[in-house]
């Protein structure tokens, strides 16, 4: 049964008519055509679909829409733009901190949430904050350097 | 001077326009048959074209491969794209440059020698006008056959072809990059294919009938299709598909059994199957029987591995007027087209296969199979495009496994401790069930319809092409007597195929563990012992380089209790990139890597940052395989079908990695993608020996495995 659900998305009031059991990821990608958030497992295990909800990085693949009502959601599309990039985006380009990039959106959102609460994280803070983000290409060290650079 | 050998891809695609032409905006458009699988190869190819044309890399557009336009360069695999596609594009670009120079000379009435290329524009002596490529290229020029003599030797030119960054990295960081998964075609519907987890199975027809009815009644489901073991669902949305899939109880529906080995009996199982035995090397000094003074022997093992890409296999397919179009992240678009044609009984010309980027690909994964699934289901979609994306569980349960292996090494030394004999024997299934190579389609779904194609048995590439399970089974050292035998296991209860580096992961572990064991047993320094048995100066140089960056000759800083350090070397396929690795680790509850040092000689390096990224990524992936990974398999198929049951290295596990590349701008490129895999595994094994005094030989090197070894070895350290 489609229900109207209102929330804030990338700073704007948004309202969608969806099944409340649909996942936030599904609605972002298929209803709102915001495709930077990626489906990796649908089980909340890999972090590819991470977005920021009320200042916390969370997996959007297993987050039902009913739980998003009234929340403040930020996706990669809302993190920064080429004209006004987030320091993480600048740093990821500078460090060329990806190979395939499939896990990158989720990592950027987890790192952005970290920098909000801890603007100058140590290496171990970064490793801990990104523990829920899997990467198979093996760019972990580049990512850590980029997050450190963004925190400087 | 000898005429250059014409590369095979240029023989098949000899015309200039098959590789290069002009984009509408005047930039140069390059057409490679190789595809980006996350490794950034298209950027490296762009740099080659830009270098030969003497233009800014941003002026070169790399087109995505499609069977409608691109040269057929078979499969993007084996760390060969720079050598193959790069060589062809370099010849093409050199030809284009000189053809444009001649055209400019004609137009200006001067000799070609009087036309200079400055900042990407041609200028004839005595004139001020500068003309770009876009103005000089015409259709007649593009149909000419590429003349190899236009390419000047590269020697003397600098190595790094500029620090130009991969442009798509910014696209990905800003969320602008379109993966295959993001493509939304007009009228597109969503599909799902349900299938059993074993290759052979029975379907319970009563349960099936009930399920088909149930699926049809799920809101949003458009159509349910049944064919043999396959059940296809077409739906308006991904959500409807997810609701439908909740109706399926696989255990009730299918009853299949796979005759899989238990992990503890893997070696015995592999050795007791029907075998296809091949002698790879049989080298014996004439008239001389080698009698070793001392013989060392050990057996090494790897369980089945999983690709475990973060992305899901995905494809889009559309049938229109008997023509099929497929969007895929396959490594081989022409190979896929060939097998789709076999599966659907069509001429290949009726099928267009377009590449679109997927997530990182480390070998023959589900990309080709999901393309079949989409095409099979799209036949029932009335002309609508069908997007089909496997779920995580399907991804892990359906994709081919990396083959399990066991390797026996027996090495003999003379009275002075020098290597005299080396026997290496490999038991493994073949490492390839890729499509495009057989008489019947090598596509999972094509084996599961009501009129199934026979299951393709895994085979190995010829030894001359690097082999499969026998890859790197021949040691790189100078040894008078060498015997290498490969036993291809002719049983395949679960599908296996190519996984990054094929057999090199285990063969290098075996050889480099063995040489380390011999050296340390004889009281010789493991580095000096290797150097004494190498004659290739480039091999010695990468060992010296890894020693330099790791400080191998010095006492390790803050070594502490449980610290270990190990060294290993290999030349990938014995013909590709040279790579040496030092691993540093500490024994905690399990092995904790402290650092990896990687030194490599890749010949000419086109894109140094990309090469470093590949070397480091390979080392990290190999460390995860070696220390942590083994597919959990059972008679019901692959049981490890999510990230909890198949854990891989995460941010807490990955150690710092330092990479050094030895610059060889005057030598041919050797490939970067796979050469760090084997040496990383072996360096870890040797470091564990350094820390604990035991030789661990069965991967993964888990806490359990180590505990058993230490307990069974009286000389073992009590640290653990």
Interface residues (C-beta under 8 A of the other chain):
Chain A: X19 X22 X26 X29 X30 X33 X35 X36 X38 X39 X40 X41 X42 X43 X45 X46 X48 X75 X76 X77 X79 X80 X81 X82 X85 X89 X92 X93 X96 X98 X99 X100 X101 X102 X103 X104 X105 X108 X126 X127 X128 X130 X131 X133 X134 X135 X136 X137 X138 X139 X140 X141 X142 X143 X144
Chain B: X37 X38 X39 X40 X165 X166 X168 X169 X170 X172 X173 X174 X175 X176 X177 X178 X179 X181 X182 X184 X237 X238 X239 X242 X308 X309 X310 X311 X312 X357 X358 X359 X360 X361 X362 X389 X391 X392 X609 X613 X614 X616 X617 X618 X619 X620 X621 X642 X643 X644 X648 X649 X650 X651 X652 X654 X656 X657
